[in-house]
Amino acid sequence: MPTMKRIILFRFHQDLDVCKQRLEMLQNLNSSIPIYGLCGGSRAFLANAKRQLKNLCISIYCPAKRDAYWHWKNGDLAIRSWFREVGSLLDFDMLHVIEWDLLLTSPIDDLYRHVPKGSLGLSGVQKIAEVGRRWNWTTKETKREEYLALLKHVRRHYGYTKNPLCCFAPGMCLPKRFLVQYAKHRIPTLSNDEVRLPLYAQIFGFPITDTRLCSTLYKAEEFSLFNTDKVEVPLRAIAQELKNRNGQRAFHPCTTLLPSALLHQTLNQPDL
């Protein structure tokens, strides 16, 4: 079976010291996978990033004239802009989007080996109808209005009749064939990337595979290791998981520098 051609798109907007450490880890764990950068910071931040990270990314791209809120809400559209300008010219099968605050402690080939070449890999995939009031992107006032407007748009333009899905953005991987389609169509900014990506995967007929980086059950212990509610993962919990051969290997959010002992542990852990 031919090897899948993977590339990494490192998405970041702050804390260059942490970004540098994460990029060095990605290089150490994935020496054969090219790394590109997608910056969501200010023009001054971008200039500093290009100086400080120049040996860790092949190139760093930033969509023009977009503010911080747009980048936070529309990660898929930032990726789409990068693909149009940079990625479409590259030879790859699968794009791995790794956020600066997502800590991966095993090689990407190991973590994503179950995701087929033509499938989107999305985290925590579930039906929006089953999420209920746990998720404010589809229930809270103006956000719900945007979500309903998005559904109206795709029903009108694509005849969409399926049950909408949602996901967690951290750790996604996207086939080049999907990105080619995504770049061709007009994608509205209604709702957010965690709704739009699974929605357009359904529209274009692409399968979706859960990354298994996190659980959709969101029990207290699982939430403490991987969440999208800005609840920092404790470093001691990461160290404990790495001691366990079957422990967690993806953590979000982790926005602090790893101390040298924990950094060493990530590179000298039991095999999966």
N, C-alpha and C positions, 0 to 999 in steps of 0.2 A: 504494500500500500504506500503511495507517495506521501512524503511528509507535508503537512500543512504549512504554508508560508504565512507566518504570523508577523505582525508589527505592533508596536506599542505606541499609543498616543497618550502622553502624560499631560493631564489637565490640571492647571494650577492657577492661583491668583494671589497668593500671599506666602510669607515666611520662607524665604529662599534657603535658609539654613536647613530647615526640615526637608524642603524639596531636594536639596543637594544630597542629603542622606538617603532619601527614598530612591532617587535615581541611581545612586551608587549601589544600593541593594538590588534594584531591578537589573542592573548590569551584571552584578555578581551571580544572580540566580538565573539569568536568561542571557548568557553571553552571545548567543547566536541570533537574538531577536533585535532588530533595529528599533531605536527609540526616537520619537519625534515629540515636540512640545506644542501644547495649545494653551496660550496664556489668556487669562481673563482679567488681568490687572490694568492699571493705568499705563499711559505712555512712558512715564518715568520708570515705573516698575518693570515694564517690558525691556527697556534699555538695560537696566541692572541685571535682569534675568539673562539676557543674551550674553552679557559679560561673564557672569558667575557660573552659568550652566553650559557654556559653549562646548565643553569637552564631554558633556553627558547627554546631549541631544544632537541629532543630526541637523535639525533646524527648529526654530520656535516661531509659531504663527499666532497672530492675534487678529480677529475680525475687526475691521475699522468702525469707529464711531458707535460703539456699543457700551452701555454702562454696566455697572456691577450687577444690578438686578436682572438685566437681560441675560447675562452670562449664567447667573445662578438658576434662573427659571428655564432657560432654553439651551441646555447643554447639547441637545440633539442638533439644533440649528447652528451652533458654533462648530460642531463636528462636521456638519454638512458644508459649511463655508470652508473649513480646512480641506475637506475632500475635494471640493471644486477647484481650489487653488493649488493644493499640494498632493493630496492622496490619490487623486485620479491618475496621476503620472507614475505612481509606484506599482511595483509588482508584488502583490500579496493576495492571500485568500481571506484572512481574518484580521480585523482591527480590534485590538484590546485597548479599551479606554480605561486608564488607571488614574483616578483622582489622587491629588497630593496627600489627602488625609485617609486614603485607603491603604492599609498596611497588608501586603501579601508576603508571606514568609516561606512560600514554596514556589518552585518554578511554574511558570504559566503552562507549560506543556503538561505538567502533572495536574494542576488545578482544573484545567479546561479540557482534558483529554476526552471527556464524555460528550462534548458539544460538537455535533457534526459540522462539516465544512460549510454547508449551505444554510445553517440555522443561526438565528440570533440567540446569543446567550444573555439572558436577563436574570436579575436576582429577585427572589421573592415574588415570583409571578403568581397572581391570583385574580379571580373575577372581581370586577368593581362592585357587582351586585352583592357580593359576599363580604366586602370590606365594611360596608355600613358607615357609621359615624366615626370609625377609627381614623378616617383619612379625610382631611379637610379640603383636599383638592377637588373633591367631587361632592362635598356636602356644605361647605361654608359659603354662604351668600354669593358674592361676586365670583368666587372661584367656581361655584357650581354653575353659575350663569355661563361662564366661559366653557366649561365642560359640555354643557348642553348645546351651546353654539357650535362647538367642534363636532359633536355628533350630528347635528343638523347639516353641517358642511359636508361631512363624508357620506352621509346618506344621500344628499343631493347630487354630489359629484361622482360618487363611486358605487352607489346603490348598496351601501353597507347595511347588513342586516344581522351581523353576528353579536355575540355577547362581549362587550368591551372588557379588556384586561388592564391591569396596572402592574407596576414593578417598582423595585428600588433601583435608582440609577447607578450607584457605585458598583464597579466591576463588570460592566456590560462588555460584550464583544459582538461585533457587527461584521457580517460577510461583505466583501467588496461588492458582490452582485446586488446586495440590498442597498448599499450606499449609492451605487450607480442609479438605481431607481429613485431613491430619496432625493438625489440632487436634481433630477429631471422635473419633479413635481413642485407645485406651489404649496408649501406647508405653512399654514397659518400659525401665529403665535398663541392661539387660544389654548388654555390649560398649560400643561408642562410636558417635559420630555418623558416623564414616567407614565404618562397616559399616551402620548403620541407614538412612541416607538412600538409598543405592542399593537397599537391600533393600525398603524400603517404596515406592520408585518402581516397582519390579517388581510388587509386590503390588497397587498401585493402578492399574497400567497406564500409567504415564507414561514417555515416552522419556527417555533420558539422552544428553546430548551432552558430549563432553570440552571443557573450557574452552580447552585448548591453552596454558594458562599455563605448563605444565611438561611434561616428557616422562616416560613410564613406564619408559624404558630405564635411567635413573639412572646414566649415565656420569659420570665424575669431573667433567668441565667443567659438565655440566648440573646435577649435584648441588650444585656450588659456587654456583649462581645461584638455585636453588629446591629447598629440602629441608624436611622436617618433623622433622629430628633436632637442631634447635637449633644448627646450624652457621651462624654469622653470615655473610651475604654481604658480601664486602669492598667498600668504597665505590669503590675503584679499578676493580673489575670492573664495577660499575654504570656508571661514567663511560665505560668502554670500550665497553660494549654500546650505550649511547645514541649513540655516534658512528657506529654501524653502522646503516644504513637498515633492515636485516633482523635487527637484534639483538634480544635479549630485552627485553621491556617490563614484565615482572612479576618481582619479586624477593622471596624469603622464606627465612629471616627477616631483616628489617632493623630493628634495635631502637635505632638511634642517630639523632640529628639529622643531617640533611644539611647540609654546609657550603654557604655562599651560592653558591659557584661551581657546585656540583653541582645545587643547587636551581634555579638559573637554567638550567642545561643541560636539566633535565627539561621545562621549558616552551618551550625553543627547540631542539628536536631535529628531525631529518628526518621528514617525514610517513611513515606506515606504507604 
